[in-house]
């Protein structure tokens, strides 16, 4: 077998081709990917912050409620992905039309670039913190690009490599993270910790639910990228429940408990305080690798909608280069607010394609023609994004004019779905009247 043919068999090719029977997987594949993505420095910082704003006993109920809502939404979008057998960026071509999908794909790409850059920069900072080194600009640049090249290698290969990395990494991550938890619980009286009042200003139940759901709305919207590989609806249901109703609450509550015990939401600081500083480096690298693998993979899928003639693996390499450059530029301090606003633009995409898929009939069948621009879905997406901005509090860069569900990204999704139904019915009535006339 030639090197070229071996490369062709190893590397996942065009995302425009529907997933074949040989590429289909069980629900364990979805769980491994999601758990690998969830175990990362930002999630532990997120869970740790929740633990500092609500007592652990109260936090359990709020996290479980948020997880239940995520499961419902993720199953809905995941089921569409399993039925359509194409990634989100290709699916929305039927929803928004060729030109409309280009705008959607650009938004999805920007979000993936941003998260890759943020996580890579946090990885580099953690490595230097563990090594107790004050790096020069040159050394930081070298390590950033080395980390970007390492993490992009498996994403370039495709979903096969993603699965293998997570199957290896996830058990190791869970094992190493369990160490500081077991040490803490062996040294502490558990009951007072669970009832202890939060050390910082308390969050309400609804606020925590909205924070948990809102932080995963982008994952919900682009879940077809992974669920297209699942065999049956049962796999979608089992994988979604295990990922978001079991694994996610466990990880969030564990990180919250560690923050209460060690007085810090910094995973590196917690690992060092527990006396496992050396394994902490392995955890940080593997955790960032599994998370950024998915970021790169999804960015390449989105870029495929913009540049259909370029191979997916080549787009992945380009995405890795851009994401690494973003990390080297120090994007962390400037991009978080932008990512919040991007979330308001991504969530309505899911609302629109969910409604359109069930109303679309044969539009999503293989070989169905693609319109140049579909006005109703595009207007519904813009309207949903604007509504989310109106419900986003002013202190989070929103307008703060009204409140619906207390989850601005969910508000945007629901508004876009409802607006698409209304616009589709109106346009359908006008077409019917014109035909009769």
VOVO-975932 format. One record per residue (C-alpha): residue number from 0; x, z, y. Coordinates in nm, 4 decimals, padded with zeros to 6 digits. Layout:
<nukols>
(nukol NUM,(X,Z,Y))
...
</nukols>
This chain:
<nukols>
(nukol 0,(00.0000,00.0000,00.0000))
(nukol 1,(00.1400,-00.1018,00.3398))
(nukol 2,(00.1857,00.1457,00.6228))
(nukol 3,(-00.0794,-00.0337,00.8243))
(nukol 4,(-00.3418,-00.0123,00.5499))
(nukol 5,(-00.2555,00.3543,00.4865))
(nukol 6,(-00.3022,00.4268,00.8574))
(nukol 7,(-00.6350,00.2404,00.8540))
(nukol 8,(-00.7606,00.4545,00.5648))
(nukol 9,(-00.6360,00.7819,00.7111))
(nukol 10,(-00.7519,00.7448,01.0704))
(nukol 11,(-01.1204,00.7476,01.1607))
(nukol 12,(-01.2081,00.4223,01.3311))
(nukol 13,(-01.4963,00.3021,01.5466))
(nukol 14,(-01.7730,00.5539,01.6198))
(nukol 15,(-02.0164,00.2629,01.6574))
(nukol 16,(-02.0322,00.2326,01.2795))
(nukol 17,(-02.2942,00.4607,01.1274))
(nukol 18,(-02.1625,00.7302,00.8929))
(nukol 19,(-02.1458,00.6126,00.5325))
(nukol 20,(-02.2224,00.8099,00.2174))
(nukol 21,(-01.8507,00.8707,00.1486))
(nukol 22,(-01.8091,01.0501,00.4835))
(nukol 23,(-02.1087,01.2821,00.4502))
(nukol 24,(-02.0458,01.6549,00.4116))
(nukol 25,(-02.2200,01.9824,00.3368))
(nukol 26,(-02.3173,02.2562,00.5801))
(nukol 27,(-01.9850,02.4357,00.5202))
(nukol 28,(-01.8109,02.1630,00.7187))
(nukol 29,(-02.0237,02.2379,01.0246))
(nukol 30,(-01.9733,02.6133,00.9924))
(nukol 31,(-01.5950,02.5796,00.9588))
(nukol 32,(-01.5738,02.3638,01.2722))
(nukol 33,(-01.7956,02.5898,01.4809))
(nukol 34,(-01.6254,02.9117,01.3710))
(nukol 35,(-01.2841,02.7576,01.4356))
(nukol 36,(-01.3984,02.6563,01.7828))
(nukol 37,(-01.5580,02.9967,01.8523))
(nukol 38,(-01.2433,03.1957,01.7706))
(nukol 39,(-01.0585,03.1303,02.0932))
(nukol 40,(-00.9206,03.3232,02.3877))
(nukol 41,(-01.2120,03.2377,02.6233))
(nukol 42,(-01.4748,03.3569,02.3729))
(nukol 43,(-01.3013,03.6917,02.3244))
(nukol 44,(-01.2703,03.7296,02.7001))
(nukol 45,(-01.6395,03.6408,02.7268))
(nukol 46,(-01.7476,03.8901,02.4607))
(nukol 47,(-01.5187,04.1540,02.6046))
(nukol 48,(-01.6741,04.1158,02.9482))
(nukol 49,(-02.0229,04.1555,02.7994))
(nukol 50,(-01.9055,04.4769,02.6317))
(nukol 51,(-01.7952,04.6139,02.9675))
(nukol 52,(-02.1370,04.5510,03.1262))
(nukol 53,(-02.3749,04.6770,02.8560))
(nukol 54,(-02.3685,04.9535,02.5944))
(nukol 55,(-02.2874,04.8218,02.2474))
(nukol 56,(-02.6241,04.9237,02.0983))
(nukol 57,(-02.8166,04.7363,02.3699))
(nukol 58,(-02.5786,04.4417,02.3506))
(nukol 59,(-02.6585,04.3814,01.9826))
(nukol 60,(-03.0225,04.2989,02.0543))
(nukol 61,(-02.9420,04.0770,02.3535))
(nukol 62,(-02.6771,03.8788,02.1660))
(nukol 63,(-02.9045,03.8291,01.8641))
(nukol 64,(-03.1881,03.7094,02.0879))
(nukol 65,(-02.9584,03.4599,02.2596))
(nukol 66,(-02.8242,03.3435,01.9243))
(nukol 67,(-03.1780,03.2849,01.7933))
(nukol 68,(-03.2566,03.0598,02.0886))
(nukol 69,(-02.9318,02.8691,02.0373))
(nukol 70,(-03.0225,02.8120,01.6708))
(nukol 71,(-03.3586,02.6566,01.7631))
(nukol 72,(-03.2096,02.4199,02.0208))
(nukol 73,(-02.9006,02.3321,01.8143))
(nukol 74,(-03.1115,02.2495,01.5096))
(nukol 75,(-03.3301,02.0176,01.7174))
(nukol 76,(-03.0348,01.8191,01.8546))
(nukol 77,(-02.8429,01.8433,01.5274))
(nukol 78,(-03.1347,01.7007,01.3314))
(nukol 79,(-03.1442,01.3959,01.5591))
(nukol 80,(-02.7711,01.3463,01.5021))
(nukol 81,(-02.8137,01.3683,01.1244))
(nukol 82,(-03.0944,01.1123,01.1320))
(nukol 83,(-02.9236,00.8697,01.3725))
(nukol 84,(-02.5754,00.8997,01.2091))
(nukol 85,(-02.3979,00.8238,01.5390))
(nukol 86,(-02.2263,01.0522,01.7955))
(nukol 87,(-02.3955,01.1670,02.1148))
(nukol 88,(-02.2248,00.9120,02.3408))
(nukol 89,(-02.3531,00.6272,02.1214))
(nukol 90,(-02.6948,00.7832,02.0707))
(nukol 91,(-02.7579,00.7985,02.4454))
(nukol 92,(-02.7001,00.4220,02.4754))
(nukol 93,(-03.0453,00.3755,02.3244))
(nukol 94,(-03.1877,00.6530,02.5435))
(nukol 95,(-03.0454,00.5602,02.8848))
(nukol 96,(-02.9495,00.1977,02.8314))
(nukol 97,(-02.6017,00.0477,02.8441))
(nukol 98,(-02.5344,00.1215,03.2120))
(nukol 99,(-02.7030,00.4586,03.2117))
(nukol 100,(-02.5038,00.5688,02.9074))
(nukol 101,(-02.1812,00.4953,03.0948))
(nukol 102,(-02.2671,00.7594,03.3550))
(nukol 103,(-02.3652,01.0105,03.0842))
(nukol 104,(-02.0453,00.9402,02.8898))
(nukol 105,(-01.8380,00.9991,03.2027))
(nukol 106,(-01.9941,01.3454,03.2500))
(nukol 107,(-01.9347,01.4361,02.8842))
(nukol 108,(-01.5742,01.3168,02.9103))
(nukol 109,(-01.5027,01.5216,03.2226))
(nukol 110,(-01.6306,01.8366,03.0528))
(nukol 111,(-01.4124,01.7790,02.7449))
(nukol 112,(-01.1055,01.7080,02.9591))
(nukol 113,(-01.1686,02.0240,03.1552))
(nukol 114,(-01.2028,02.2514,02.8526))
(nukol 115,(-00.8960,02.1009,02.6861))
(nukol 116,(-00.6946,02.1646,03.0007))
(nukol 117,(-00.8254,02.5201,03.0457))
(nukol 118,(-00.7555,02.6213,02.6848))
(nukol 119,(-00.4115,02.4593,02.6785))
(nukol 120,(-00.3114,02.6368,02.9992))
(nukol 121,(-00.4372,02.9704,02.8606))
(nukol 122,(-00.2384,02.9098,02.5400))
(nukol 123,(00.0837,02.8510,02.7331))
(nukol 124,(00.0243,03.1589,02.9488))
(nukol 125,(-00.0396,03.3701,02.6373))
(nukol 126,(00.2798,03.2513,02.4693))
(nukol 127,(00.4903,03.3467,02.7700))
(nukol 128,(00.3091,03.6825,02.7978))
(nukol 129,(00.3795,03.7654,02.4331))
(nukol 130,(00.7438,03.6605,02.4737))
(nukol 131,(00.7748,03.8650,02.7954))
(nukol 132,(00.9262,03.5619,02.9657))
(nukol 133,(00.8861,03.4588,03.3294))
(nukol 134,(00.9068,03.0792,03.2856))
(nukol 135,(01.0460,02.8229,03.5216))
(nukol 136,(00.8285,02.5266,03.6229))
(nukol 137,(01.0293,02.2984,03.3952))
(nukol 138,(00.9962,02.5221,03.0906))
(nukol 139,(00.6217,02.5603,03.1477))
(nukol 140,(00.5834,02.1831,03.1729))
(nukol 141,(00.7776,02.1225,02.8498))
(nukol 142,(00.5770,02.3800,02.6537))
(nukol 143,(00.2459,02.2486,02.7914))
(nukol 144,(00.3146,01.8916,02.6788))
(nukol 145,(00.4524,02.0106,02.3439))
(nukol 146,(00.1334,02.2108,02.2831))
(nukol 147,(-00.0809,01.9146,02.3865))
(nukol 148,(00.1023,01.6817,02.1475))
(nukol 149,(00.0718,01.9265,01.8573))
(nukol 150,(-00.3003,01.9851,01.9025))
(nukol 151,(-00.3798,01.6179,01.9551))
(nukol 152,(-00.2207,01.5100,01.6251))
(nukol 153,(-00.5167,01.6097,01.4077))
(nukol 154,(-00.7780,01.4932,01.6594))
(nukol 155,(-00.6159,01.1471,01.6563))
(nukol 156,(-00.6666,01.1259,01.2792))
(nukol 157,(-01.0327,01.2215,01.3142))
(nukol 158,(-01.2926,01.4355,01.1471))
(nukol 159,(-01.1071,01.4547,00.8137))
(nukol 160,(-00.8135,01.6300,00.9767))
(nukol 161,(-01.0453,01.8477,01.1848))
(nukol 162,(-01.2089,01.9755,00.8685))
(nukol 163,(-00.8790,02.0467,00.6915))
(nukol 164,(-00.7332,02.2357,00.9897))
(nukol 165,(-01.0392,02.4564,01.0216))
(nukol 166,(-01.0586,02.5278,00.6475))
(nukol 167,(-00.7005,02.6589,00.6669))
(nukol 168,(-00.7147,02.8224,01.0083))
(nukol 169,(-01.0488,03.0034,00.9989))
(nukol 170,(-00.9692,03.2449,00.7102))
(nukol 171,(-00.6335,03.3276,00.8712))
(nukol 172,(-00.7954,03.3818,01.2100))
(nukol 173,(-01.0621,03.6101,01.0674))
(nukol 174,(-00.8031,03.8078,00.8722))
(nukol 175,(-00.5714,03.8667,01.1675))
(nukol 176,(-00.8543,03.9472,01.4096))
(nukol 177,(-00.9983,04.2003,01.1624))
(nukol 178,(-00.6744,04.4023,01.1814))
(nukol 179,(-00.7159,04.5495,01.5331))
(nukol 180,(-01.0839,04.6146,01.4579))
(nukol 181,(-01.0066,04.8091,01.1418))
(nukol 182,(-00.7255,05.0011,01.3157))
(nukol 183,(-00.9551,05.0899,01.6044))
(nukol 184,(-01.2401,05.2043,01.3824))
(nukol 185,(-01.0078,05.4157,01.1680))
(nukol 186,(-00.8823,05.5999,01.4768))
(nukol 187,(-01.2108,05.6342,01.6633))
(nukol 188,(-01.5413,05.8106,01.6084))
(nukol 189,(-01.7811,05.5169,01.5897))
(nukol 190,(-02.1062,05.6811,01.7084))
(nukol 191,(-01.9935,05.7715,02.0641))
(nukol 192,(-01.8484,05.4219,02.1091))
(nukol 193,(-02.1765,05.2547,02.0182))
(nukol 194,(-02.3746,05.4667,02.2635))
(nukol 195,(-02.1135,05.4736,02.5393))
(nukol 196,(-02.2339,05.3591,02.8825))
(nukol 197,(-02.0685,05.0409,03.0128))
(nukol 198,(-01.7642,05.1018,03.2344))
(nukol 199,(-01.8777,04.8387,03.4870))
(nukol 200,(-02.2082,04.7458,03.6545))
(nukol 201,(-02.4757,04.7165,03.3856))
(nukol 202,(-02.6324,04.3805,03.2954))
(nukol 203,(-02.9998,04.3566,03.2042))
(nukol 204,(-03.1251,04.2307,02.8669))
(nukol 205,(-03.2454,03.8992,03.0098))
(nukol 206,(-02.9207,03.8422,03.1959))
(nukol 207,(-02.7124,03.8753,02.8793))
(nukol 208,(-02.9466,03.6459,02.6844))
(nukol 209,(-02.9194,03.3843,02.9584))
(nukol 210,(-02.5398,03.4140,02.9700))
(nukol 211,(-02.5069,03.3723,02.5918))
(nukol 212,(-02.7412,03.0724,02.5762))
(nukol 213,(-02.6058,02.9080,02.8883))
(nukol 214,(-02.2472,02.9290,02.7657))
(nukol 215,(-02.3388,02.7230,02.4567))
(nukol 216,(-02.5688,02.4638,02.6124))
(nukol 217,(-02.3000,02.1943,02.6155))
(nukol 218,(-02.2352,02.2575,02.2453))
(nukol 219,(-02.6077,02.2184,02.1811))
(nukol 220,(-02.6271,01.8912,02.3730))
(nukol 221,(-02.3410,01.7230,02.1879))
(nukol 222,(-02.4098,01.8638,01.8400))
(nukol 223,(-02.4820,01.5109,01.6994))
(nukol 224,(-02.1044,01.4510,01.7168))
(nukol 225,(-02.0718,01.6773,01.4107))
(nukol 226,(-02.4151,01.6854,01.2461))
(nukol 227,(-02.4090,01.3076,01.1946))
(nukol 228,(-02.1778,01.3824,00.9004))
(nukol 229,(-02.4197,01.6229,00.7281))
(nukol 230,(-02.6099,01.5038,00.4223))
(nukol 231,(-02.9580,01.6488,00.4642))
(nukol 232,(-03.1788,01.8412,00.7098))
(nukol 233,(-03.1197,02.1456,00.4902))
(nukol 234,(-02.7466,02.1174,00.5635))
(nukol 235,(-02.8232,02.1008,00.9359))
(nukol 236,(-03.0415,02.4120,00.9134))
(nukol 237,(-02.7970,02.6099,00.6975))
(nukol 238,(-02.4949,02.5117,00.9054))
(nukol 239,(-02.6691,02.5886,01.2338))
(nukol 240,(-02.7975,02.9276,01.1174))
(nukol 241,(-02.4617,03.0318,00.9693))
(nukol 242,(-02.2740,02.9159,01.2804))
(nukol 243,(-02.4927,03.0549,01.5567))
(nukol 244,(-02.7126,03.3242,01.4008))
(nukol 245,(-02.4345,03.4852,01.1945))
(nukol 246,(-02.0803,03.3888,01.2988))
(nukol 247,(-02.1337,03.3742,01.6762))
(nukol 248,(-02.2995,03.7192,01.7110))
(nukol 249,(-02.0359,03.8759,01.4841))
(nukol 250,(-01.7505,03.7350,01.6927))
(nukol 251,(-01.9101,03.8238,02.0257))
(nukol 252,(-01.9932,04.1787,01.9175))
(nukol 253,(-01.6506,04.2264,01.7607))
(nukol 254,(-01.4796,04.1189,02.0824))
(nukol 255,(-01.7115,04.3465,02.2818))
(nukol 256,(-01.6274,04.6407,02.0542))
(nukol 257,(-01.2538,04.5737,02.0840))
(nukol 258,(-01.2877,04.5625,02.4632))
(nukol 259,(-01.4597,04.9016,02.4614))
(nukol 260,(-01.2015,05.0582,02.2282))
(nukol 261,(-00.8890,04.9151,02.3910))
(nukol 262,(-01.0194,04.8959,02.7471))
(nukol 263,(-00.9387,04.5262,02.7819))
(nukol 264,(-01.1083,04.1911,02.7197))
(nukol 265,(-00.7690,04.0181,02.6934))
(nukol 266,(-00.7173,03.9221,02.3264))
(nukol 267,(-00.3394,03.9225,02.3614))
(nukol 268,(-00.3407,04.2703,02.5163))
(nukol 269,(-00.5695,04.3986,02.2414))
(nukol 270,(-00.3456,04.2585,01.9653))
(nukol 271,(-00.0356,04.4080,02.1254))
(nukol 272,(-00.2080,04.7461,02.1698))
(nukol 273,(-00.3034,04.7394,01.8016))
(nukol 274,(00.0612,04.6832,01.7086))
(nukol 275,(00.0155,04.3281,01.5794))
(nukol 276,(00.1803,04.1370,01.8616))
(nukol 277,(00.3688,03.8943,01.6339))
(nukol 278,(00.0578,03.7756,01.4417))
(nukol 279,(-00.1141,03.7478,01.7796))
(nukol 280,(00.0953,03.4401,01.8527))
(nukol 281,(-00.0315,03.2734,01.5338))
(nukol 282,(-00.3880,03.3646,01.6271))
(nukol 283,(-00.3575,03.2225,01.9787))
(nukol 284,(-00.2045,02.8948,01.8585))
(nukol 285,(-00.4508,02.8398,01.5721))
(nukol 286,(-00.7498,02.9457,01.7815))
(nukol 287,(-00.6623,02.7078,02.0627))
(nukol 288,(-00.5778,02.4293,01.8181))
(nukol 289,(-00.9145,02.4409,01.6398))
(nukol 290,(-01.1033,02.4582,01.9709))
(nukol 291,(-00.9086,02.1826,02.1428))
(nukol 292,(-00.9297,01.9588,01.8370))
(nukol 293,(-01.3033,01.9411,01.8922))
(nukol 294,(-01.2630,01.8959,02.2686))
(nukol 295,(-01.0335,01.5983,02.2194))
(nukol 296,(-01.2420,01.4469,01.9423))
(nukol 297,(-01.5570,01.4608,02.1554))
(nukol 298,(-01.3833,01.3253,02.4639))
(nukol 299,(-01.2674,01.0224,02.2635))
(nukol 300,(-01.6225,00.9651,02.1355))
(nukol 301,(-01.7504,00.9723,02.4942))
(nukol 302,(-01.4753,00.7368,02.6079))
(nukol 303,(-01.5777,00.4964,02.3303))
(nukol 304,(-01.9018,00.4354,02.5174))
(nukol 305,(-01.7001,00.3353,02.8253))
(nukol 306,(-01.4292,00.1380,02.6447))
(nukol 307,(-01.5850,00.0056,02.3209))
(nukol 308,(-01.3010,-00.2386,02.2512))
(nukol 309,(-01.0316,00.0296,02.2310))
(nukol 310,(-00.9804,00.2121,01.9000))
(nukol 311,(-01.1043,00.5720,01.8805))
(nukol 312,(-00.7602,00.7088,01.7896))
(nukol 313,(-00.6060,00.5353,02.0907))
(nukol 314,(-00.8708,00.6847,02.3175))
(nukol 315,(-00.7941,01.0261,02.1659))
(nukol 316,(-00.4267,00.9863,02.2528))
(nukol 317,(-00.5185,00.8873,02.6090))
(nukol 318,(-00.7569,01.1843,02.6350))
(nukol 319,(-00.4821,01.4178,02.5090))
(nukol 320,(-00.2410,01.2895,02.7720))
(nukol 321,(-00.4941,01.3358,03.0527))
(nukol 322,(-00.6048,01.6792,02.9280))
(nukol 323,(-00.2451,01.7963,02.8981))
(nukol 324,(-00.1687,01.6719,03.2489))
(nukol 325,(-00.4741,01.8651,03.3719))
(nukol 326,(-00.3361,02.1801,03.2039))
(nukol 327,(00.0096,02.1241,03.3538))
(nukol 328,(-00.1485,02.0949,03.6992))
(nukol 329,(-00.2907,02.4479,03.6635))
(nukol 330,(-00.6569,02.3562,03.6357))
(nukol 331,(-00.7784,02.7004,03.5235))
(nukol 332,(-00.8119,02.8464,03.8720))
(nukol 333,(-01.0043,02.5476,04.0068))
(nukol 334,(-01.2141,02.4034,03.7273))
(nukol 335,(-01.4381,02.6854,03.6016))
(nukol 336,(-01.6931,02.6431,03.8812))
(nukol 337,(-01.6931,02.2678,03.8260))
(nukol 338,(-01.7559,02.3221,03.4545))
(nukol 339,(-02.0606,02.5360,03.5379))
(nukol 340,(-02.2063,02.2506,03.7410))
(nukol 341,(-02.1182,02.0028,03.4654))
(nukol 342,(-02.3183,02.2199,03.2239))
(nukol 343,(-02.6250,02.1613,03.4421))
(nukol 344,(-02.5670,01.7881,03.4079))
(nukol 345,(-02.5054,01.7962,03.0307))
(nukol 346,(-02.8007,02.0131,02.9219))
(nukol 347,(-03.0695,01.7681,03.0497))
(nukol 348,(-02.9091,01.4922,02.8420))
(nukol 349,(-03.0239,01.6787,02.5303))
(nukol 350,(-03.3734,01.7281,02.6679))
(nukol 351,(-03.4111,01.3585,02.7437))
(nukol 352,(-03.2758,01.2175,02.4162))
(nukol 353,(-03.4735,01.4703,02.2083))
(nukol 354,(-03.8016,01.3597,02.3666))
(nukol 355,(-03.7053,00.9929,02.3691))
(nukol 356,(-03.6014,00.9955,02.0031))
(nukol 357,(-03.9406,01.1206,01.8897))
(nukol 358,(-04.1262,00.8832,02.1230))
(nukol 359,(-03.8903,00.5908,02.0715))
(nukol 360,(-04.0134,00.4684,01.7351))
(nukol 361,(-03.7947,00.1787,01.6224))
(nukol 362,(-03.5652,00.1948,01.9278))
(nukol 363,(-03.3156,00.4077,01.7340))
(nukol 364,(-03.3170,00.1975,01.4175))
(nukol 365,(-02.9991,00.0170,01.3115))
(nukol 366,(-02.9577,-00.3095,01.4972))
(nukol 367,(-03.2213,-00.2295,01.7613))
(nukol 368,(-03.1525,-00.4000,02.0965))
(nukol 369,(-03.0094,-00.1934,02.3812))
(nukol 370,(-03.1549,-00.2266,02.7298))
(nukol 371,(-02.9301,-00.2536,03.0313))
(nukol 372,(-03.0786,00.0493,03.2120))
(nukol 373,(-03.3842,00.2586,03.1247))
(nukol 374,(-03.5225,00.4016,03.4460))
(nukol 375,(-03.7490,00.6808,03.3155))
(nukol 376,(-03.4812,00.8642,03.1104))
(nukol 377,(-03.2259,00.8268,03.3870))
(nukol 378,(-03.4615,00.9658,03.6533))
(nukol 379,(-03.5635,01.2501,03.4169))
(nukol 380,(-03.1967,01.3391,03.3621))
(nukol 381,(-03.1281,01.3450,03.7366))
(nukol 382,(-03.4449,01.5465,03.8003))
(nukol 383,(-03.3587,01.8002,03.5293))
(nukol 384,(-03.0071,01.8451,03.6692))
(nukol 385,(-03.1484,01.8998,04.0185))
(nukol 386,(-03.3996,02.1541,03.8871))
(nukol 387,(-03.1201,02.3423,03.7111))
(nukol 388,(-02.9270,02.3512,04.0378))
(nukol 389,(-03.2328,02.4984,04.2097))
(nukol 390,(-03.2569,02.7798,03.9519))
(nukol 391,(-02.8807,02.8478,03.9470))
(nukol 392,(-02.8082,03.1601,04.1601))
(nukol 393,(-02.6433,03.1019,04.4944))
(nukol 394,(-02.3457,03.3204,04.3993))
(nukol 395,(-02.2740,03.0769,04.1132))
(nukol 396,(-02.2628,02.7685,04.3388))
(nukol 397,(-02.6348,02.6975,04.2936))
(nukol 398,(-02.9281,02.6911,04.5347))
(nukol 399,(-03.1113,02.9947,04.3920))
(nukol 400,(-03.4522,02.8775,04.5128))
(nukol 401,(-03.6555,02.9856,04.2069))
(nukol 402,(-03.6375,03.1345,03.8570))
(nukol 403,(-03.7938,03.0012,03.5375))
(nukol 404,(-03.6312,03.1182,03.2127))
(nukol 405,(-03.3345,03.2932,03.3827))
(nukol 406,(-03.1095,03.0404,03.1980))
(nukol 407,(-03.0395,02.7580,03.4479))
(nukol 408,(-02.9059,02.5191,03.1840))
(nukol 409,(-03.2176,02.5759,02.9701))
(nukol 410,(-03.4302,02.5228,03.2809))
(nukol 411,(-03.2551,02.1901,03.3328))
(nukol 412,(-03.3114,02.0862,02.9701))
(nukol 413,(-03.6828,02.1736,02.9722))
(nukol 414,(-03.7433,02.0126,03.3121))
(nukol 415,(-03.5733,01.6897,03.2042))
(nukol 416,(-03.7746,01.6756,02.8803))
(nukol 417,(-04.1060,01.7334,03.0583))
(nukol 418,(-04.0249,01.4876,03.3356))
(nukol 419,(-03.9321,01.2203,03.0803))
(nukol 420,(-04.2641,01.2655,02.8999))
(nukol 421,(-04.4579,01.2335,03.2268))
(nukol 422,(-04.2622,00.9307,03.3506))
(nukol 423,(-04.2848,00.7550,03.0139))
(nukol 424,(-04.6617,00.8024,03.0037))
(nukol 425,(-04.7003,00.6770,03.3606))
(nukol 426,(-04.4844,00.3707,03.3042))
(nukol 427,(-04.6561,00.3047,02.9727))
(nukol 428,(-04.9985,00.3195,03.1415))
(nukol 429,(-04.8875,00.0793,03.4135))
(nukol 430,(-04.7495,-00.1675,03.1596))
(nukol 431,(-05.0735,-00.1494,02.9599))
(nukol 432,(-05.2805,-00.2050,03.2754))
(nukol 433,(-05.0648,-00.4997,03.3764))
(nukol 434,(-05.0942,-00.6523,03.0283))
(nukol 435,(-05.4729,-00.6152,03.0328))
(nukol 436,(-05.4922,-00.7672,03.3801))
</nukols>
